[in-house]
Amino acid sequence: MTAPLRDNADFIAETTDLLRRTPAVLRGLLGGLPPTWTGTPDTADGWRPRDIVGHLITGELTDWLARTERILEHGTAREFDRFERFAMLERDAGMTLDELLERFADLRAQNLARLAELVSAADLGRRGLHPSLGEVTLRQLLATWAVHDLDHIAQVFAGMAGSHDAEVGPWKAYLGILLRREDPAAIAG
Amino acid sequence: MTAPLRDNADFIAETTDLLRRTPAVLRGLLGGLPPTWTGTPDTADGWRPRDIVGHLITGELTDWLARTERILEHGTAREFDRFERFAMLERDAGMTLDELLERFADLRAQNLARLAELVSAADLGRRGLHPSLGEVTLRQLLATWAVHDLDHIAQVFAGMAGSHDAEVGPWKAYLGILLRREDPAAIAG
């Protein structure tokens, strides 16, 4: 099921390949899309697409690169700052979804350029200290950056599907993405 | 939570806008991506990205347009043919993921062109007969086409995340997309 760990040089190339795609994927999916598709959160108390893009912006501003630098400068001697999971709600109130998509793309490009300067394969085993999870490696941090993208982009799809919950009629019984918004364990018919 | 039903002309424009994006989103996400990201199914007995693209190809070949035509020609007098949910496994065995992405893009473009010729706003209330679900409208069929895209693209992300399950270390506890591959009701910490 799960691929074996890859060597460190390939790992950096393949992880940054994925990270580089995210802004274009989100722009292709959401850019200029009518608000009838983008105004609904993934669950009743969840996030709309614009909240998710805002959360990804927070990661670029305060998390992934800052933690990379913390590992390189301090190792486990100084733990990471915590991730502000709701920072976007106030910060982004005046921005459109399209503006947020461009902001995210700019920040991601800057951070990947900086990452390429900072990190080489030999660094991936270096360790840092997460405030709740304890010791982690730089390699785990970079993998988590990419999987965190995947997790939140998938959440965008759930909100978009939810915007059309009332449109699909009896087909809802076959659409797990709609059923799981109400019951996470639901299985489509 | 859910947007009210929209008028039929807007509905066609907004639904086809979404349907037109899917091939580019999938190509941007998966095209040329190393197999370390694309070889894992979304769940233990689930589908890899190539299986999902194949399933979407089946929909273009045999389902959405065929059912649209059935409604327009026969109304509820002749029920839809069933959707072959596993047709892709044998049919696509010799094709690469990149080839499947191009095949899907071609079929989707052809089908949207044909849809624009066939269907106008006045047709959306016309009814057909689903072999299990009973009477459905053309509008529900088109909404389901789009939400079905969203459902299966989200599934692609789960497989991609799963390919890196062993890479994220203790962060897995925070990554719902990984936890739910093993327990659909899991909640990230």
Chai-1 contact restraints between the chains, C-beta under 6 A:
chainA,res_idxA,chainB,res_idxB,connection_type,confidence,min_distance_angstrom,max_distance_angstrom,comment,restraint_id
A,T2,B,D165,contact,1.0,0.0,6.0,A-B,restraint_1
A,T2,B,A166,contact,1.0,0.0,6.0,A-B,restraint_2
A,A3,B,T36,contact,1.0,0.0,6.0,A-B,restraint_3
A,A3,B,S163,contact,1.0,0.0,6.0,A-B,restraint_4
A,E14,B,P34,contact,1.0,0.0,6.0,A-B,restraint_5
A,E14,B,T36,contact,1.0,0.0,6.0,A-B,restraint_6
A,R21,B,G28,contact,1.0,0.0,6.0,A-B,restraint_7
A,A24,B,G28,contact,1.0,0.0,6.0,A-B,restraint_8
A,V25,B,V25,contact,1.0,0.0,6.0,A-B,restraint_9
A,V25,B,G28,contact,1.0,0.0,6.0,A-B,restraint_10
A,V25,B,L29,contact,1.0,0.0,6.0,A-B,restraint_11
A,G28,B,R21,contact,1.0,0.0,6.0,A-B,restraint_12
A,G28,B,A24,contact,1.0,0.0,6.0,A-B,restraint_13
A,G28,B,V25,contact,1.0,0.0,6.0,A-B,restraint_14
A,G28,B,G28,contact,1.0,0.0,6.0,A-B,restraint_15
A,L29,B,V25,contact,1.0,0.0,6.0,A-B,restraint_16
A,P34,B,E14,contact,1.0,0.0,6.0,A-B,restraint_17
A,T36,B,A3,contact,1.0,0.0,6.0,A-B,restraint_18
A,T36,B,E14,contact,1.0,0.0,6.0,A-B,restraint_19
A,L133,B,P170,contact,1.0,0.0,6.0,A-B,restraint_20
A,V136,B,G169,contact,1.0,0.0,6.0,A-B,restraint_21
A,Q140,B,V168,contact,1.0,0.0,6.0,A-B,restraint_22
A,Q140,B,G169,contact,1.0,0.0,6.0,A-B,restraint_23
A,A143,B,H164,contact,1.0,0.0,6.0,A-B,restraint_24
A,A143,B,E167,contact,1.0,0.0,6.0,A-B,restraint_25
A,A143,B,V168,contact,1.0,0.0,6.0,A-B,restraint_26
A,T144,B,V168,contact,1.0,0.0,6.0,A-B,restraint_27
A,T144,B,W171,contact,1.0,0.0,6.0,A-B,restraint_28
A,V147,B,A161,contact,1.0,0.0,6.0,A-B,restraint_29
A,V147,B,H164,contact,1.0,0.0,6.0,A-B,restraint_30
A,V147,B,V168,contact,1.0,0.0,6.0,A-B,restraint_31
A,V147,B,L175,contact,1.0,0.0,6.0,A-B,restraint_32
A,L150,B,F157,contact,1.0,0.0,6.0,A-B,restraint_33
A,L150,B,M160,contact,1.0,0.0,6.0,A-B,restraint_34
A,L150,B,A161,contact,1.0,0.0,6.0,A-B,restraint_35
A,D151,B,L175,contact,1.0,0.0,6.0,A-B,restraint_36
A,D151,B,I177,contact,1.0,0.0,6.0,A-B,restraint_37
A,I153,B,F157,contact,1.0,0.0,6.0,A-B,restraint_38
A,A154,B,A154,contact,1.0,0.0,6.0,A-B,restraint_39
A,A154,B,F157,contact,1.0,0.0,6.0,A-B,restraint_40
A,A154,B,I177,contact,1.0,0.0,6.0,A-B,restraint_41
A,F157,B,L150,contact,1.0,0.0,6.0,A-B,restraint_42
A,F157,B,I153,contact,1.0,0.0,6.0,A-B,restraint_43
A,F157,B,A154,contact,1.0,0.0,6.0,A-B,restraint_44
A,M160,B,L150,contact,1.0,0.0,6.0,A-B,restraint_45
A,A161,B,V147,contact,1.0,0.0,6.0,A-B,restraint_46
A,A161,B,L150,contact,1.0,0.0,6.0,A-B,restraint_47
A,S163,B,A3,contact,1.0,0.0,6.0,A-B,restraint_48
A,H164,B,A143,contact,1.0,0.0,6.0,A-B,restraint_49
A,H164,B,V147,contact,1.0,0.0,6.0,A-B,restraint_50
A,D165,B,T2,contact,1.0,0.0,6.0,A-B,restraint_51
A,A166,B,T2,contact,1.0,0.0,6.0,A-B,restraint_52
A,E167,B,A143,contact,1.0,0.0,6.0,A-B,restraint_53
A,V168,B,Q140,contact,1.0,0.0,6.0,A-B,restraint_54
A,V168,B,A143,contact,1.0,0.0,6.0,A-B,restraint_55
A,V168,B,T144,contact,1.0,0.0,6.0,A-B,restraint_56
A,V168,B,V147,contact,1.0,0.0,6.0,A-B,restraint_57
A,G169,B,V136,contact,1.0,0.0,6.0,A-B,restraint_58
A,G169,B,Q140,contact,1.0,0.0,6.0,A-B,restraint_59
A,P170,B,L133,contact,1.0,0.0,6.0,A-B,restraint_60
A,W171,B,T144,contact,1.0,0.0,6.0,A-B,restraint_61
A,L175,B,V147,contact,1.0,0.0,6.0,A-B,restraint_62
A,L175,B,D151,contact,1.0,0.0,6.0,A-B,restraint_63
A,I177,B,D151,contact,1.0,0.0,6.0,A-B,restraint_64
A,I177,B,A154,contact,1.0,0.0,6.0,A-B,restraint_65
A,P184,B,P184,contact,1.0,0.0,6.0,A-B,restraint_66
A,P184,B,A185,contact,1.0,0.0,6.0,A-B,restraint_67
A,A185,B,P184,contact,1.0,0.0,6.0,A-B,restraint_68
A,A185,B,A185,contact,1.0,0.0,6.0,A-B,restraint_69
